[in-house]
Amino acid sequence: MKNLKKGIYLIFVQICFLIINCHGNYTRPNASIADPYPTTFEETYPGIDKLDFLVFGDWGYQGSDSRQSVVASAMKTWADNNNTTFILSLGGILSDHSKSNNFYTSNSTDHEGVDSIYDPKWKTSWLDVYGGKLKDLVWYTVAGNHDWYTNVTAEVDYFWEIDQRFFLPSLYYVRTVTFGSKKIKASFIHIDTDPLYYPYDSLTNVDNLKATLLALGLNTPDAIESKIKWIEQQLKNVQDSKWIFVVGHHPLISGNCSSIYYMSRLPPLFEKYNVAAYLAGHVHKLEYQEVNSTSHVAYFTTGAGSKTQFEGCDGPSWFMPGGGPEGTRGFLHVWIQEDGEKLGFEFINSTTADKQPVSVYQGSLNPRALSQNVSNSYKVFPSGTLLMIIFVIVFLS
């Protein structure tokens, strides 16, 4: 009887959580997973004193040199101690790492990504690894290249058919988050960067990436241009937000990482529409490019969720060493205070089980400021003004 009451209570709490945050009432569109989700997901967290979230990518590797479980343990500690609201998962989901980086599958019979919604990796690489509060949080997800290598559609299907805590309703979607007593609004634009990063004609048929780009119609310049136009439109749509974040898999720190294929088209958009930060993985290191005289956008790379590499982006302001047994594994911890006037962040080193996880770099960002040309172009009339205009039009007619 005691277990039954506990089970009923947990179900009740889950239902309340879903209702309050607008989760669980989604309708799957009759469309390709490459079509952006048609409406914005709106979340409200009125009773919190800060918006707290963890950010990391490339976390699914489980080879002999993996530190996935150690990073997961550190994330649990941070989530428990900071009342974390959600997780941003930056791709490399349930994946093993790129052979181009000398990272192979866990064994000779393994496969990249997942093969279906019933793949055992859902349990062994996700559900069984991230415990405590991490099991209760929603993981807002984008797909990375290794998620494409077997069956990226299965990851979207998993959200719709199995567990909506693994939040991937489409390869492209937008969320707005309103939190605290002052109703601060933050917007998150989640994008799939794979079509922007890999020139279709240069790909081979070694894995499913080329075939899937073709099957989803993401293999042409026109298709890529349509996604860039969609990204720009979403940036226009959220100009009333105090904070705007873009979330993708591939990094954009200046230099080699920001000049690849169509990725170079993104930073000018981020500048134009006053994005606060771009969050990415793919490079298996912890790196950061701070706001400077030429860019008011902060760029974060946090792709060390289970393994590291020596190579990174060319121009970070700060980075932790990667590669080898002692390369830094870890994640990014971000919070926005209740009044919305400051964002704090810290990179967490959680490399080895015999050492306490430690904050190795801290910083802060100021809220975005609307540029005059953008704010004037997309200004919304106050309700009273709009009513007056309608009254005048009706009166004159």
N, C-alpha and C positions, 0 to 999 in steps of 0.2 A: 504493500500500500504506500509506503514511504517513497519508493522508487517511482510509483505511478504518479504521485503528487508532484514529485520533482520533475518528471517528464512533462506533465501538463503545464507546470510553471514555466519550464524552458520554452515550450511551444508558444505559450502566451507572450513571453518576452520577445521571442522572435517575431511574432505577428505584430506586436506593438512597434518594434523597430522598423519593420517593413512599411507599415502604414505611415509612421511619422516621417520617414525619409523617402517616401514615394517609391519604394522598392517593391518588386513582386507583382505589380500590376501592368507589366509590359505586354505589348502585342507585337508578335514577330511579323515584320512586313514581308509581303510576298515579293522579295527582291533578292538580288545577289548580295553576298556578304561584302562585296566591293562597293556597293552603294551605301553612302553615308546614312546612318540612322536618321529618319525623316524629322524627328522632333528632338528638342533638347531635354535631357534628363535634369530635373530640378530637385535639389536636396535641401532640406532645412534642418539645422541643428541649433535650436534656440537656447538650449540650456547649458552651453559650454562656454568656458572663459577664454578659450583659444581654439583655433583650428590646427590640429596636430596631425601630421601624416609622415609615413616612412616611404622612401623611394629607393628602389633597387632593380637591377636587371640581371639577366644571364645567370639564373640561380639553379638551373635544373641538373647540372653536371654531378654525377655520382661515381666518378672513377676513384681510384685508390688515393689520389692526391687532392680529392675534393675537400672543401671545408664548409659545405653547404649547411650541415647540421650546427656547426659552430656559429655561423652567421645567423641562422634561425634562432638559436638560443639567445644571442645578443639582441636581436630584434624583439623577441618576447619580453626581455627585460626592459627595453626602452618603451615598448607599447604599454606595459603594465605600469611603469612609473610616470608616464606622461599623458595618460588618458588619450591615447592615439585614436583618431577618428576613422582613418582608412589607410590603405596601402596603394601606392602607385607602382604597378609592375610593368617594367619597361621592355618586355620582350626577352627572347632567349628562354621562353617559358618551357619547362619540361624538356629542355634541349640539352644536347651534348655539344661540345664546342668545336669551332671551325677547324677543319684540317689545315686551312691556310695559316692558322696560328699554331700549328702543331698540337692541337687539342682534338683528340679522337673520341669516338663513342666509348662508352664504359667497357664494352667487350665486343668481340667480333660478331656477335649475333644481335647486337643492339641496333636501334634505328634512331634517327634524329626526330625531335618533336614527338608527336603522338600519332597513332594510326587510326584511332577512333575514339568515340566518347567512352568506350569500355577499356581503353588501354590501361594496363596495370600501373603505368607511370602516374596516372592521376592520384593513385593512393601512395605509391612508394616515393614519388618525387615531390608531392605537394601535401596531401592530407596527413601523411604520417610524419612529416618533417616539421611543419610549422604549427606549434602547439600553443596552449594557453589562450590569451586574448587574440592571437593571430588567427585562430580558428573562427572567431566571431566577426572579424572585420571583413568588409568587402574589398576585394583586390581589383582595382580598376586597371585594366590591362590593355596593352597594345602588343601586336605580334612582331616578332623579330624574324630574321632570315631563317633561323633553324626551325622555327615554327612552321615555315612554309615547306621545309624540305621533305616532309612526309604528307601531312594532311592538315593544312591550316583551317579548313572548313570545320574539321572536327572540334576545334577549340571554340568556335562560335556556336556550334551545335551543343557543346557541353553546357554553355551558359543557358541556352534556351530549353534544354531537355533534362539536365541533371542538377546543376548547382549554380544559382545566380550570384553566389558570392564570388565566383570567378567571372568577373564582369567584362564580357567581350560580346556585346550585342551585334556588332558589325566591325569591320576594320577601321571605320571612321565614325566618331560620335562626339557629342559635346555635352558637358555637364556644367550646371551652375550650382554653386554651393552658397547658401545664405546662413550665417552663423552669428551667435551672440545676441545680446540685448539690443545692440545698435544695428543689427541686420546687415552686417558687412557682406558684400557679394564678391565671390571669387569664381572665375570661370576657367574650365579646363577643356582644351581642345585636343582630343586624342586622335592621332593620325598614324597611318601605316606608311612608313618611309621606304619600304622595300622597292616599290616601283620608281621612287625618286633616286635611289642609290645604285641600282644595278641596271646598266644598259641592256635591254632585252637581247639585242643582236649579238652581244658578246658572251652571253650565257651558253652553257652546254647543257646536255640532258643528263648530267650525272645525278641530279636530284630532281625534285618536283618543282623547284622554283620557276624555271622557265615555262614548264607546261601549265602551271597554275596561273602565272601571269597571263598567259594566252587564254586559258579557260575563263578567267574572270574579266577579260577585256582590258587588262592594264598593261598591254604590251606596245602601245603606240604613243607617239608624242601628243596626239589629240586627247587621249585618255588621261595622260599625266597632266596636261594643261587644265583639264576639267577638275582634277583634284586640287590643283593649286588655286583655281578660281573658287572652289568650295572653301578651302582654308581661308582665303581672303574674305569671303562673304561671312564666314563665322566670326572672324576677327571684327568685322564691322558690326555684327549683331550684338556683340558683348561689350560694346564701348561704355556701357553704364557700370561696368564692374570695377571695383577697387583694385583687384588683382587679376591678371590674365596670365595663364600658363599654357604652353603648348607641350604636349607629351608625345614623344616618338622613340623609336628604337635606336636610330643611328645618330651619332653625335654631330655637333656643329661648332665645336671650338675652332677658332680661326686657324687657318693654315690648311694642312692636308685634309682635315675632317670637314671643312666647310666648302670645299671646292669640287666635290665629287658629283658629277652628273647634274641632276636637277636639284640637289640639296642646296646649291648656291642660290636658288631662287627664294629660299625661305627667310634668311636673315633680313633682307630689305623689307619684307612684309612685317616681320616682327618689329623692326624699327618704326615703320610707318604707323602701325597700330598700337604702339606702346605696350608690347608684351613685356611682362615683368621678368619671366625666365623660361628657358627651354630646358627640358629634362630628358635625358637620354641614357642609353646603355651601350651595348655592342662592344665597345672597347672595354676590356676586362680590367679596368683600373678605376681609381677615384681621382677625378680631375675637376677643375673649376676655372672658368674664365670670368673675371669680375667685370662689373660695369666700369666703363672708362670713357675717355673724352670722345671716342668715336662710336661708342655703342652704349645705350642705356639698358640693354638686355643682358641678363646674367645667363651663362651657359654652364650646365652641370652634366657631368658624365659619371654615372654610378653603375658600372657593369661588372662589379666584383662580388657577385652574390654567392659564388662557389669556387671560382678559380681565377687566376690572374695571368696577365701577359706583360712582356717587357715593353712592347710598342704601344704608344698612345697617340694623342693628337699633338700637333706641332707647337701650339701656342697657348698652353694653359697658364693662368696666373699662379696656380698651385696644383700639385699632384702628389700622390703617394706612390712610392716605388712599386712596380708590379713584377710579375714573373718569378719563377723559381719557388722553392718551398716556403720562403719567407716573404713572398710578395703579399701585399696587403689585401685581404678580403674585407668586405664591409658593406655599408649602406649609407644613405643620406637621411638625416632626421630634420624635418622642417616644421615650423609652427608660425602662425600669424596671431598676434595678440588680439584680444577682444575688440579693441577700438579700431583695428585694421591699420594702424599707423606704422607698424614695423613687422617685418618678417625676419625671423631668426633661423639659422641653419647650422648644422654641424655634421661633419663626416665622422663615421664611427669605424674604428679599426677593431675587427673581431676575428683575427686571423687564427689564433690557436686556442684550444680548449683549456690549456693550463694557465692562461692569462686573462685578466679581466678585460672586457671590451672597454675601449677608451675613446673619448672624443679627441680627434687629432687635428681638426681645423674647424674654427667657428667663424661665422660672419653674419651680416644682416643686410637687408634690402629695404629701401623706402618704397611706399606705394607708387604705382604708376601715375603719371600726370598726362592728362589728355592734351594732345597738341591742338592748336586752335583750328587747323583745317579739318581734322577728323571730327572733333567735337561739334563744330558748327554744321558739318555735313550730315551728322546723324543724331542731332538733338531731338529729344522727345518733348512735345509740349506738355506742360503741366495740365492736369485734368481740368482745372478751372478755366485755363486759357482755351483749351479745346472746346469746352462747353460754350464759351462765349462766341467762338468762331461759328459753331453749329447754329447758335441762336441767331447770329447776324445773317447767315446764309438763308435760314428759314424765313426770317423777317423780310429780307429783301426779295425773296421769291414770291 
